[in-house]
Amino acid sequence: MSGPLRPPRPCAPFAGRAEETRDLREFLAAETGPGPRVLLLHGPAGVGKSALAAHLVAPSASGTEVPVCWMPAGGEAPDPTAILLRVLGQLEADWDELALPGGGADAAVGSLTVRQACRRHFAARRALVVFDDVPSPGVAEALLAAFAQTRATVVLTARTAFALPHPRMRRHEVRPLDVHDCAVLAWRAGRRLPAGAEAESLLRLTGGLPSLIRLAGPLLEAGGHEAGETLTAWERTFPTDATGRATALISLAIDGLSGFCRAALERLLLYGTVPFGMRTAAELLGPGGPGHLDELREAGLLSRAHDDRWSLASARLDQEEEAARLTPPASYSSSRFFRSVRDALLEVLDGEATAATCDSVSRATDEYLDMALRPAAAREELTGPLARLLAMRCDAYRLAVLRRSLPDGRADLRAAFAEGVRDPECAPPLPSRQDTAGIRRAVAAHASGDLRDALRALGPEPSPDPGLRALADTLRGRILRDQGWVHEAEAAFTDAAARYHEGQQVRPGAWTSLHHAGLLLLTGRPDTARSFTEQALAVFRRTGDERGQAWCTTTLGRVHLATGHLEDAHADLTAAKAMHVVNGDFRGQAWSRYHLALAEADRSADGEATGELIAALDLFESLTDRFGAAWAMHQLALVERDSDQAQALLHEAARVFRDIGCPHGLAWTELVLGAHPAISPYPALDRPHKAAHVEQARSLFSRLGDKSGELWSRYCLRLIDGDDAGVDDTLVELSTGRFTTSGEAGRLLEHRRERRPFPYRRDVVPRRARDTVWSERAFGPPVECRVRLTLLDGSPTRILLRVEAAGGHPWAGDGGRPVWLRAVGTPLTPADIEPAMSLVRPSPHATHGAEFTVVAHRAGLHRLRFTIADEQTGSVLQQVETEFDLPDTSAPHLVTAPHPEHARGA
């Protein structure tokens, strides 16, 4: 959330009220007692209630650090609960106990729940809250009920003096200005100071209302002075009633506008009374928008609203009588404008927007929410994309406000909202078509952990729509990864990334990269997983995707866990857990706790690991996520000291894995049931039963093509059979292969040969082994991108560097946007290299490479190092070194061209 809404800048122009301002500030500054201090400013429309409130609560006036929240409360049918939700959101109140949409709930938040949340928040914290333009006593009572027995100070502005049952409320009537203050305000607004009879005529003409004085101010300069007319003459021709005088002043102000500015006002009238900012003005009014705003402000037709936005200065401007005087251009359509806003939101959701656009959209979030709440045409266009944007940024309070605004009879709008809340990863909302029904069912099934049902719902037939196919491929990759089918998951993620790349949907592609990073961790490639995660993190930071940033932090913690950096893993996962709590992402909390427990277990902190796993299990069960719950039970069994309880947990985990169709989880659970010493510390007992479990595990590993799992199953079988030679042979095979647990297998073998205490007695198999699926069919050489160095002919010495991506890699091919890498050359011997850095593009073509010139300071052997890094994130992807021999030019008959000696790491 952004900071509290700022009040209108104390109000330029503003005049008078010095004594009452001083008195009211003293009232507001007094220490509150057991209940809130309430000030009601009442008076007719245009008398300056909002301007006075802005002066009272201006930062320069308070002298304290009490936060100020300015909240408009007007409109056609204001919702007090929605207003209170926005107050809580602007003050960044905790929302753990609120069932907000960002936390997984789809129903609207109840009024009682919100009032109780307000009371909890303001009972512990002081704040000054302004509710501007409260329309009725009922709305005022509903708002004040949320501040009972709190330390807050509340300011209300209203047109009537409500009789409210509040013991500590002060009513203050805001009166029209006197003749002197009228003249001063007119001078500040219209650049001329009326005096004498002219000032008195101004008072009678405007009734001392600042809003009308600002309209009359420009007339003093443009009409009265130059044409020789006087306010007295105008007074004789104006209507005698207050409404008629206001209409006449507005008409004169409009008549004095330039042609372009009249057209601008016509468009603003179509937009309505919703406050708007500079971004909206640019869309509505075109390139000259800011200049038109200045002219309208000087004419008194625009005033500054809250949060640096603007609004029409008088509601009468929006009346049918006045609107009929202005004919909007035929080419303009408010619906077309709202579609342009929707396109801007989708551009951010796609990740294609620039950093400046993302920042602009972020600052205009309240403006877009106000659009969606008021004009019906805006609600049609913006509900789905805005819900998705708010969910992406974990803006739970604004999500709750948007949800409450949806009409009961509009199932289509509610469906668009619910879809955006449930799946903020996808940029475009899924259309309500028959061909998306399978994807919807698959998303729901995967969220509940039913992998088999989710895969069945997706079906084998790909969608002809590239966006839907990319979404389906990403989901298919996630399901297959969780099941353990890593080769098929790799293909699905690669296809999805290519389609997002072709469609220039950067943010959904970043989510695909993040899910792909999880697969890379599962297949023992943590360095590549780190690179994919950091690239996704750069996109999420630019687009403001808070949820994505938190998940990236979780994944980076997993990278540290996979590489054995336990302290870094603990720090990242602890931070990720806190981020998910702030975002209200219960699934993110659950998985962060789960992996944090594994880090604790690796540090031999069994108590802390158990606590985190129990908390993760509770969260998974509250989400009805059977996949997460089964893995939590599996890991709990490994740290459980009670063998009966451990066995019960493993049997339940095996049942769930079997029901949901997860062969990877079932294989490891069967292996532990057969070989875990905590289940049966006497391997000689019940040997056939234990061997049956291990054989079942080996069969599942074989189906998955998991060579590592098969070898660990063979290791356990030979342990059960007491085949010491077979155990040693299996450990030799494990320790000499390219498995993630080769180091652990080597240490096990070393302990056996030296007859030292068994280091993995609690786990039998290293815990990290179950986090890996090693398929030789899917993964050959671990290097997927190669750096090619070519020594070019001629002098001076020149080296061409190219980065070539293997087939199937996301960087292979020339479609879509190019990927840029940073190549930095570093001489390791006395020499200079130019340029020190160059950008390269993964491609076999020389034109996409980088050419470096080497100027040696001596003859002989020279060494160079080239570092390849991601251009956006700076993450180092690869380093290569090369050597070449530069001959001695003092013996011309021996001079030859430089020639390479060898290259390392290429």
Order of alpha helices (4+ residues) and beta strands (2+ residues): alpha-beta-alpha-alpha-beta-alpha-alpha-beta-alpha-beta-beta-alpha-alpha-alpha-alpha-alpha-alpha-alpha-alpha-beta-beta-alpha-alpha-alpha-alpha-alpha-alpha-alpha-alpha-alpha-alpha-alpha-alpha-alpha-alpha-alpha-alpha-alpha-alpha-alpha-alpha-alpha-alpha-alpha-alpha-beta-beta-beta-beta-beta-beta-beta-beta-beta
